Amino acid sequence: MNEKLLIVEDEFIVANDLTIILENAGYQVCGTADTVESAKAAVDRFRPTWVILDIFLQDDSMGTDLTPYLQERGIGYIYLSANTNQSILEVAKATQPYGFLVKPFREKDLLIMLDIARSKHESSLQFAAQRETLLQQQMRSLSEEALSYEHKLQKIPAVFQSLIPFDYLAFRYESTDSSMIKSGAFYRVGFNEYSVIAPLDEQGLDDIFFPETGQVNSIEHTSAKIFQGRTCNEPTDQQPLLKTGPRQYELNASLQFLSITREGLLQLNFCNKNLDAFDQSHINLLCKTRHTVFKLFSLLPGPTETAGKIFRKASRLQSAKPVSKFEGIYGKSAALLHVLDNIELVAPTPVSVLILGESGTGKESVARNIHLLSQRRYAPFITVNCAALPADLIESELFGHEKGAFTGAVEKRIGKFEMAQEGTVFLDEIGEMPLESQVKLLRVLQEKQFERVGSGKTIKVDVRIVAATNRNLEKEVAEGRFRLDLFYRLNVYPIQVPPLRERKEDIPLLAQHFLVLSAANMERAEVPELTATALNQLTDYHWPGNIRELEHLMQRTLIKTKAALIGQVELPVLSNPRSQVYPAAGSRKTLEQIETEHILTVLRSCSGKLTGMGGAAEILGLPPSTLTSRMKKLGIKKELYHGI
Ligand SMILES: Nc1ncnc2c1ncn2[C@@H]1O[C@H](COP(=O)(O)OP(=O)(O)OP(=O)(O)O)[C@@H](O)[C@H]1O
């Protein structure tokens, strides 16, 4: 094995044990260190490929502080710590490790984790290389295209968006002799829609770029830095005021890039509403492509018309073609656009995707779009509902069986993996899969081959895996209900789908969309309109069942409405759910208690009816199988709601 490992651990005995375990497994342990400073020296000296990192080190230094140093050098790291304090875990998680193991650990778990971390690191390096090539290609082709200033401006945001996600992007280019100055900004208003902001005046520039990054005539250099904070409030020690331009955009993170060459100076400021939008991979990407980035902006033809006119024209060009490449996904909130960027970025790659989010948020729609935007789109997209799979049938469901393989196998059956050959397998509700079944799934993911039950013939499969869950899988792993190795295999590229209450801007658009859709299904020519009162009711509601709940509510509303206007909507069960679902401070309940109460209230309100029209599953916007399994997990028994 070529891997060279550095152990950063302040307890000598642990470091020694680790060295023995790792060397026995064929790794080369090139050194140990017990502080961040000594670890940096060891990294420079031994050039390890991996670092095993403890969190609390000698002289009060923190292992997490070493990670930027490792990221800059492309070295992978996993944490090994006895600390399970939630806030420390959050800090560690934010550094994006390839794995985390809690001490004391089993030797086997450490080796599995390293194995998975290595394959994950390899795919992330491939992914980074693909991103770099894509960005270089897109910038080069735009630089070479013979287009006017305003046409080029209009194309710039799309070149960067999926690779360095932004809600606001400002640029400023100044030639060394200051004879040519170009500046401007783009504000994102839809997936492929931007409003182009007029050239920035000197006052505006001061608000957008840090002055220390703006030295023309200084020596050639490139730098990029991430800032987090708020633009909309007064600065505090923890949250300094960002220099991200217009405050009304409520931007929370900024990635500032500066490149100075003999020809001039280029400043870019990518801003995002999401505090965690940027990481070292974005800095690496910009720094690696710096020459092409510089060329793109330096070669922008000089404006020939008056500034205002150019930007008005570019803005018109933008809004003339809002493109939707996603099927069945509506909405323009920043939170949703972020999800769409992730879909666009990961779809063409071969990596596994784990989609996380509450029930009804659109996880299956995300999975389907990943498939449709991949090269596998002409092959099948096969959904496996893991919650509905009994443990004794899972093998036959996934891999198929031969006739007579077991009692009841009267016909030969093709399994889901074989059906999906060259396509995508969507493992829905993966968190519900019983432990015994997880091991069988892991095997096919690792070996990419299986046998039908009752057959000795090995079948090779080429499928992409996309999984989804509404559970906190890390917690499931910690509590022993989900296999760590399977979690790491699936969690190569996580996509978090936000709940509807965190993207309220989308509610009017979605409500209207579902009314139009339901009217078409019911063959009704006229679609009634929602009044302001009804829209306020919808935006005030907290949507525990998310988009599916809204969809069902709109269907019911349409059935009940004969008039042209919908004055009010009948919200399900709880007229003011927030007051019941979120208890007052001081009497905090766990999420599980809140969920239990909410399910019980709904069950009682529909006299215990679980399925069908007006049943609890429909009202909660959940598939009946999910509701039943949630009830089982929460210990909700019939006597708690029946006849009450
Ligand atoms: N952005 C969207 N625009 C329009 N419709 C959507 C959107 N997202 C989801 N939907 C619709 O909402 C419903 C629920 O979506 P979906 O089944 O993808 O959710 P889910 O998160 O997979 O749910 P579960 O966890 O219960 O399986 C579907 O009918 C889907 O078409």
The ligand as an SDF file (V2000), in Angstrom:
LIG
                    3D

 31 33  0  0  0  0  0  0  0  0999 V2000
  -40.0850   21.8640   -5.9400 N   0  0  0  0  0  0  0  0  0  0  0  0
  -41.2020   21.2050   -6.2340 C   0  0  0  0  0  0  0  0  0  0  0  0
  -42.0860   21.7260   -7.0930 N   0  0  0  0  0  0  0  0  0  0  0  0
  -43.2390   21.0840   -7.3690 C   0  0  0  0  0  0  0  0  0  0  0  0
  -43.5930   19.9140   -6.8340 N   0  0  0  0  0  0  0  0  0  0  0  0
  -42.7580   19.3510   -5.9780 C   0  0  0  0  0  0  0  0  0  0  0  0
  -41.5150   19.9500   -5.6380 C   0  0  0  0  0  0  0  0  0  0  0  0
  -40.8870   19.1460   -4.7520 N   0  0  0  0  0  0  0  0  0  0  0  0
  -41.7010   18.1080   -4.5330 C   0  0  0  0  0  0  0  0  0  0  0  0
  -42.8210   18.2170   -5.2720 N   0  0  0  0  0  0  0  0  0  0  0  0
  -43.9600   17.2940   -5.2520 C   0  0  0  0  0  0  0  0  0  0  0  0
  -44.2550   17.0570   -3.8640 O   0  0  0  0  0  0  0  0  0  0  0  0
  -44.5760   15.6840   -3.6500 C   0  0  0  0  0  0  0  0  0  0  0  0
  -43.6130   15.0990   -2.6260 C   0  0  0  0  0  0  0  0  0  0  0  0
  -42.3250   15.0530   -3.1890 O   0  0  0  0  0  0  0  0  0  0  0  0
  -41.3610   13.7810   -3.0160 P   0  0  0  0  0  0  0  0  0  0  0  0
  -42.1160   12.5010   -3.0910 O   0  0  0  0  0  0  0  0  0  0  0  0
  -40.2210   13.9570   -3.9620 O   0  0  0  0  0  0  0  0  0  0  0  0
  -40.9110   14.0380   -1.4880 O   0  0  0  0  0  0  0  0  0  0  0  0
  -39.9980   13.1290   -0.5620 P   0  0  0  0  0  0  0  0  0  0  0  0
  -39.1460   14.0530    0.2290 O   0  0  0  0  0  0  0  0  0  0  0  0
  -39.3030   12.0940   -1.3880 O   0  0  0  0  0  0  0  0  0  0  0  0
  -41.0450   12.4490    0.3950 O   0  0  0  0  0  0  0  0  0  0  0  0
  -40.8530   11.1450    1.3540 P   0  0  0  0  0  0  0  0  0  0  0  0
  -39.7310   11.4290    2.2910 O   0  0  0  0  0  0  0  0  0  0  0  0
  -42.1460   11.0740    2.0790 O   0  0  0  0  0  0  0  0  0  0  0  0
  -40.6020    9.9770    0.4540 O   0  0  0  0  0  0  0  0  0  0  0  0
  -44.5070   14.9980   -5.0020 C   0  0  0  0  0  0  0  0  0  0  0  0
  -45.7970   14.9510   -5.5650 O   0  0  0  0  0  0  0  0  0  0  0  0
  -43.6140   15.9170   -5.8200 C   0  0  0  0  0  0  0  0  0  0  0  0
  -43.9240   15.8630   -7.2000 O   0  0  0  0  0  0  0  0  0  0  0  0
  1  2  1  0
  2  3  1  0
  2  7  2  0
  3  4  2  0
  4  5  1  0
  5  6  2  0
  6  7  1  0
  6 10  1  0
  7  8  1  0
  8  9  2  0
  9 10  1  0
 10 11  1  0
 11 12  1  0
 11 30  1  0
 12 13  1  0
 13 14  1  0
 13 28  1  0
 14 15  1  0
 15 16  1  0
 16 17  2  0
 16 18  1  0
 16 19  1  0
 19 20  1  0
 20 21  2  0
 20 22  1  0
 20 23  1  0
 23 24  1  0
 24 25  2  0
 24 26  1  0
 24 27  1  0
 28 29  1  0
 28 30  1  0
 30 31  1  0
M  END
$$$$
